[in-house]
């Protein structure tokens, strides 16, 4: 309890008002904390969490399955399912917007498409908006179901300069870590050309013989990519990259072998982010397609089941690859999830 002196020198009016203001803030903060007990919930990091999509032979999503319809194998050994979330369970979602110099000419299309995406989400989905540009990574709005607040934050997105893509992904994963046991996803709109990573790629191709330039970069070996993938693995976060045409290696104005190699590696890393997390990569062929792709991603999220299981040796952080396989009780259905994870 906060106690006040009963006698206050009235000449210290400013001090008195400051004390009252500080006390009021403490009371408000305590009230907010009391009303949000879910904020302190933590996911059991010893569990492996999977986002699983199921389709029939025609490619139609199947959203009516139950826990007993799934069987999970790790390295060929069946594992018991410890938790199961149906397709209509809400998500905590980060909308991650590339506001670097390479996107400056089509901001209106980006923001318009992102606003339409909000309309396609479920009412209980909690959405945060994060931008990244030459000034770094910035949160424009925290997690909320208030769509007007989130929409306003999208209209504030701006900037230019460099592209700290992987710093932005790490930041988003840290923010999602505070969302407790909810299902989690990141939808990132980007050309995929992270400035720091590209500088490292450039050093590699410049040292390579001309005959080996196209294969000199090993995209999967990048430490920043693997740090993001490891964090996403621990939380079960699905990543959905929207790859802008400005990062397409097939559309480069000058087919220089060194530049082509760097852009190809960047696009491959976006594929790895999607495939390794159970998300989906969407290549934006035309900017007009943005408005269509965002609702498709919302539908994909809405068709995912979330399954968690206990690995055979949860404490064995040996860095080795663990292969995951999902089977569905009905033979005509096909399940898709991440292929595995590294035990780190």
C-alpha positions as CSV (number, residue, x, y, z in Angstrom):
1,X,0.0,0.0,0.0
2,X,1.2,3.5,-0.8
3,X,1.1,5.9,2.2
4,X,1.2,9.7,2.0
5,X,2.4,12.2,4.5
6,X,-0.6,13.8,6.2
7,X,1.0,17.2,6.1
8,X,2.2,18.7,2.8
9,X,3.7,22.0,2.3
10,X,1.4,23.8,-0.1
11,X,4.3,25.7,-1.6
12,X,5.3,22.3,-3.2
13,X,2.2,22.2,-5.4
14,X,4.0,20.8,-8.4
15,X,5.5,18.0,-6.4
16,X,2.1,17.2,-4.9
17,X,0.5,17.0,-8.4
18,X,3.4,14.8,-9.6
19,X,2.9,12.4,-6.7
20,X,-0.9,12.2,-7.4
21,X,-0.3,11.6,-11.1
22,X,2.2,8.8,-10.4
23,X,-0.1,7.2,-8.0
24,X,-2.9,7.3,-10.5
25,X,-0.7,5.6,-13.1
26,X,0.2,2.9,-10.6
27,X,-3.5,2.2,-10.0
28,X,-4.3,2.1,-13.7
29,X,-1.4,-0.2,-14.4
30,X,-2.4,-2.5,-11.6
31,X,-5.9,-2.6,-12.9
32,X,-4.8,-3.5,-16.5
33,X,-2.5,-6.2,-15.2
34,X,-5.3,-7.7,-13.1
35,X,-7.6,-7.8,-16.1
36,X,-5.1,-9.6,-18.4
37,X,-3.9,-12.7,-16.5
38,X,-3.4,-14.5,-19.9
39,X,-0.4,-12.2,-20.5
40,X,1.8,-14.3,-18.1
41,X,1.0,-17.7,-19.6
42,X,4.0,-19.3,-21.2
43,X,4.0,-22.1,-23.8
44,X,5.7,-25.3,-22.8
45,X,8.9,-25.1,-25.0
46,X,9.6,-28.8,-24.5
47,X,6.6,-29.6,-26.8
48,X,6.8,-29.6,-30.6
49,X,4.0,-27.5,-32.1
50,X,2.8,-28.0,-35.6
51,X,0.4,-26.1,-37.9
52,X,-1.2,-28.7,-40.1
53,X,-3.3,-28.2,-43.3
54,X,-5.4,-31.0,-44.7
55,X,-6.8,-31.2,-48.2
56,X,-8.7,-33.8,-50.3
57,X,-7.5,-35.0,-53.7
58,X,-9.1,-32.0,-55.4
59,X,-7.1,-29.7,-53.1
60,X,-10.1,-28.5,-51.1
61,X,-9.4,-27.7,-47.4
62,X,-10.8,-30.1,-44.8
63,X,-11.7,-28.3,-41.6
64,X,-13.9,-30.7,-39.7
65,X,-11.3,-33.2,-38.3
66,X,-10.8,-34.1,-34.7
67,X,-7.7,-35.0,-32.6
68,X,-8.2,-38.7,-33.2
69,X,-8.0,-38.3,-36.9
70,X,-4.3,-37.5,-36.7
71,X,-1.2,-39.6,-36.1
72,X,2.2,-37.9,-35.5
73,X,5.6,-39.5,-36.1
74,X,9.0,-38.2,-35.2
75,X,11.9,-40.0,-36.8
76,X,9.5,-42.9,-37.6
77,X,8.3,-43.3,-34.0
78,X,4.6,-42.5,-33.2
79,X,4.2,-39.8,-30.6
80,X,1.1,-39.0,-28.5
81,X,-0.7,-35.8,-29.2
82,X,-0.7,-33.6,-26.0
83,X,-2.9,-30.7,-27.3
84,X,-5.1,-30.0,-30.3
85,X,-6.6,-26.8,-31.6
86,X,-9.3,-26.9,-34.3
87,X,-9.2,-24.7,-37.4
88,X,-11.5,-22.1,-35.9
89,X,-9.3,-21.4,-32.9
90,X,-8.1,-17.8,-32.9
91,X,-4.6,-16.6,-33.9
92,X,-2.2,-14.0,-32.7
93,X,-0.8,-12.5,-35.9
94,X,1.9,-10.0,-36.7
95,X,1.5,-8.1,-40.0
96,X,5.0,-7.3,-40.9
97,X,5.4,-4.6,-43.5
98,X,8.6,-3.8,-45.6
99,X,8.8,0.0,-45.7
100,X,12.4,0.1,-47.1
101,X,13.4,2.0,-50.1
102,X,12.6,-0.8,-52.5
103,X,8.8,-0.6,-51.8
104,X,8.5,3.2,-51.8
105,X,6.8,3.4,-55.2
106,X,3.8,1.2,-54.3
107,X,2.9,2.0,-50.8
108,X,-0.7,2.7,-51.6
109,X,-1.2,-0.8,-53.0
110,X,0.5,-2.3,-49.9
111,X,-1.6,-0.4,-47.4
112,X,-4.8,-1.0,-49.3
113,X,-4.2,-4.8,-49.5
114,X,-3.2,-4.9,-45.8
115,X,-6.5,-3.2,-44.9
116,X,-8.5,-5.7,-46.9
117,X,-6.7,-8.5,-45.0
118,X,-8.1,-7.3,-41.8
119,X,-11.7,-7.9,-43.1
120,X,-10.8,-11.5,-43.9
121,X,-9.6,-12.4,-40.4
122,X,-11.8,-13.9,-37.7
123,X,-13.1,-11.5,-35.0
124,X,-11.1,-13.1,-32.2
125,X,-7.8,-13.0,-34.0
126,X,-5.4,-10.6,-32.3
127,X,-3.3,-8.5,-34.8
128,X,-0.2,-6.4,-34.3
129,X,1.4,-4.2,-37.0
130,X,5.2,-3.9,-37.3
131,X,7.2,-2.0,-39.9
132,X,10.8,-2.2,-40.9
133,X,13.0,0.2,-42.9
134,X,16.3,2.0,-42.8
135,X,15.6,3.3,-39.3
136,X,15.1,-0.2,-37.9
137,X,12.1,-2.1,-36.7
138,X,9.1,-0.3,-35.1
139,X,5.8,-1.5,-33.7
140,X,2.9,0.6,-35.0
141,X,0.2,-1.2,-33.0
142,X,0.3,-4.0,-30.4
143,X,-1.9,-7.1,-30.4
144,X,-5.6,-6.2,-30.5
145,X,-9.0,-7.3,-31.8
146,X,-9.8,-3.6,-32.4
147,X,-9.8,-3.5,-36.2
148,X,-10.1,0.3,-36.4
149,X,-7.0,0.7,-34.3
150,X,-5.1,-1.8,-36.4
151,X,-6.3,-0.2,-39.7
152,X,-5.1,3.2,-38.5
153,X,-1.7,1.8,-37.7
154,X,-1.4,0.4,-41.2
155,X,-2.0,3.8,-42.7
156,X,1.0,5.1,-40.6
157,X,3.5,2.7,-42.2
158,X,6.2,4.7,-44.0
159,X,9.9,4.9,-44.4
160,X,12.8,4.3,-46.8
161,X,16.4,3.1,-46.7
162,X,17.8,-0.4,-45.8
163,X,15.9,-3.6,-45.2
164,X,16.4,-5.3,-41.8
165,X,14.1,-8.2,-42.6
166,X,15.6,-10.8,-40.2
167,X,15.8,-8.3,-37.3
168,X,12.1,-7.6,-37.9
169,X,11.2,-11.3,-37.9
170,X,13.2,-11.8,-34.6
171,X,11.3,-8.8,-33.1
172,X,8.0,-10.2,-34.2
173,X,8.8,-13.6,-32.7
174,X,9.7,-11.9,-29.4
175,X,6.4,-10.1,-29.4
176,X,4.5,-13.3,-30.1
177,X,6.3,-14.9,-27.2
178,X,4.2,-12.7,-24.9
179,X,0.9,-14.0,-26.4
180,X,0.9,-17.2,-24.3
181,X,-0.7,-20.4,-25.6
182,X,-2.5,-18.9,-28.6
183,X,-1.9,-20.0,-32.1
184,X,0.6,-17.7,-33.8
185,X,1.6,-16.5,-37.3
186,X,3.6,-13.9,-39.1
187,X,2.5,-12.5,-42.5
188,X,5.4,-10.7,-43.9
189,X,5.2,-8.5,-47.0
190,X,8.7,-8.1,-48.4
191,X,11.0,-8.4,-51.4
192,X,13.2,-10.7,-49.2
193,X,16.4,-8.6,-49.7
194,X,17.8,-8.2,-46.2
195,X,20.6,-5.6,-46.4
196,X,23.0,-7.2,-43.9
197,X,22.5,-10.7,-45.3
198,X,22.9,-9.4,-48.9
199,X,26.2,-7.8,-48.0
200,X,27.4,-11.2,-46.7
201,X,26.2,-12.9,-49.9
202,X,28.0,-10.3,-52.0
203,X,31.3,-11.1,-50.2
204,X,30.8,-14.8,-51.0
205,X,30.1,-14.4,-54.7
206,X,32.8,-11.9,-55.3
207,X,35.4,-14.4,-54.0
208,X,33.9,-17.3,-56.1
209,X,35.3,-18.3,-59.5
210,X,33.1,-17.3,-62.4
211,X,32.1,-20.9,-62.9
212,X,30.8,-21.3,-59.3
213,X,29.0,-18.0,-58.8
214,X,25.6,-19.5,-59.2
215,X,26.2,-22.1,-56.5
216,X,28.6,-20.3,-54.1
217,X,25.9,-19.1,-51.7
218,X,24.3,-21.7,-49.5
219,X,21.0,-20.0,-48.5
220,X,20.2,-22.5,-45.8
221,X,23.5,-21.9,-44.0
222,X,22.8,-18.3,-43.1
223,X,23.0,-17.8,-39.3
224,X,20.2,-15.1,-39.2
225,X,17.8,-17.3,-41.1
226,X,18.5,-20.2,-38.8
227,X,18.1,-18.1,-35.7
228,X,14.6,-17.1,-36.9
229,X,13.7,-20.7,-37.8
230,X,14.8,-21.9,-34.4
231,X,12.7,-19.3,-32.6
232,X,9.7,-20.1,-34.8
233,X,10.1,-23.8,-34.1
234,X,10.1,-23.3,-30.3
235,X,6.8,-21.3,-30.5
236,X,5.1,-23.1,-33.4
237,X,4.8,-19.9,-35.4
238,X,3.7,-20.2,-39.0
239,X,5.4,-17.7,-41.4
240,X,3.6,-16.6,-44.6
241,X,5.9,-14.5,-46.8
242,X,4.4,-12.4,-49.6
243,X,7.3,-12.1,-52.0
244,X,7.2,-8.8,-53.9
245,X,8.1,-8.7,-57.6
246,X,11.0,-6.3,-56.9
247,X,12.9,-9.2,-55.3
248,X,12.2,-11.7,-58.1
249,X,15.5,-12.9,-59.6
250,X,13.7,-13.6,-62.9
251,X,12.8,-9.9,-63.2
252,X,16.1,-8.2,-62.8
253,X,16.8,-5.5,-65.4
254,X,20.4,-6.6,-65.8
255,X,21.1,-10.3,-65.7
256,X,24.4,-9.9,-63.9
257,X,25.4,-13.4,-62.5
258,X,26.5,-12.0,-59.1
259,X,23.2,-10.1,-58.6
260,X,21.1,-13.0,-59.8
261,X,22.8,-15.3,-57.4
262,X,22.1,-13.0,-54.5
263,X,18.5,-12.5,-55.4
264,X,18.0,-16.2,-55.9
265,X,19.4,-16.9,-52.5
266,X,17.1,-14.3,-50.9
267,X,14.0,-15.9,-52.6
268,X,15.1,-19.4,-51.5
269,X,15.3,-18.2,-47.9
270,X,11.7,-16.9,-48.1
271,X,10.7,-20.4,-49.3
272,X,12.6,-21.9,-46.3
273,X,10.8,-19.6,-43.9
274,X,7.5,-20.8,-45.2
275,X,8.3,-24.5,-45.6
276,X,10.1,-25.0,-42.3
277,X,7.3,-23.3,-40.3
278,X,4.2,-24.8,-42.0
279,X,3.3,-21.6,-43.7
280,X,3.1,-20.8,-47.4
281,X,5.1,-18.6,-49.7
282,X,3.0,-16.4,-52.1
283,X,4.9,-14.8,-55.0
284,X,3.3,-11.5,-56.0
285,X,3.4,-11.5,-59.8
286,X,1.6,-8.2,-60.2
287,X,1.0,-5.6,-57.6
288,X,-2.7,-5.7,-58.4
289,X,-2.7,-9.3,-57.1
290,X,-1.9,-8.2,-53.5
291,X,-5.5,-7.5,-52.7
292,X,-6.3,-11.1,-53.7
293,X,-3.4,-12.8,-52.0
294,X,-4.0,-11.5,-48.5
295,X,-7.5,-13.0,-48.2
296,X,-6.1,-16.3,-49.6
297,X,-3.6,-16.3,-46.7
298,X,-6.5,-15.6,-44.2
299,X,-8.3,-18.6,-45.6
300,X,-5.1,-20.7,-45.3
301,X,-4.7,-19.8,-41.7
302,X,-8.4,-20.6,-41.1
303,X,-7.8,-24.1,-42.5
304,X,-4.9,-25.0,-40.2
305,X,-5.1,-27.3,-37.2
306,X,-2.5,-26.8,-34.4
307,X,-1.1,-30.0,-32.9
308,X,1.5,-30.3,-30.1
309,X,3.3,-33.4,-29.1
310,X,6.1,-34.5,-26.7
311,X,9.3,-35.5,-28.5
312,X,11.0,-38.7,-27.4
313,X,14.0,-36.9,-25.8
314,X,12.9,-33.3,-25.1
315,X,16.2,-32.5,-23.3
316,X,18.4,-33.8,-26.1
317,X,19.6,-30.5,-27.7
318,X,22.1,-32.2,-30.0
319,X,21.4,-30.0,-33.0
320,X,20.4,-33.0,-35.1
321,X,17.5,-33.0,-37.6
322,X,14.2,-34.6,-36.4
323,X,11.9,-35.7,-39.2
324,X,8.2,-35.2,-38.7
325,X,5.4,-37.1,-40.5
326,X,1.7,-36.6,-40.2
327,X,-0.9,-39.2,-41.1
328,X,-4.7,-38.7,-41.4
329,X,-7.2,-41.4,-40.7
330,X,-8.9,-41.0,-44.0
331,X,-6.7,-42.3,-46.8
332,X,-8.1,-39.8,-49.4
333,X,-6.8,-36.9,-47.4
334,X,-3.3,-35.3,-47.4
335,X,-1.8,-33.5,-44.5
336,X,0.8,-30.8,-44.9
337,X,3.1,-29.4,-42.1
338,X,6.7,-28.5,-41.5
339,X,9.1,-31.4,-42.4
340,X,11.0,-31.4,-39.2
341,X,13.2,-29.3,-36.9
342,X,16.7,-29.1,-35.5
343,X,16.9,-30.1,-31.8
344,X,18.6,-26.9,-30.5
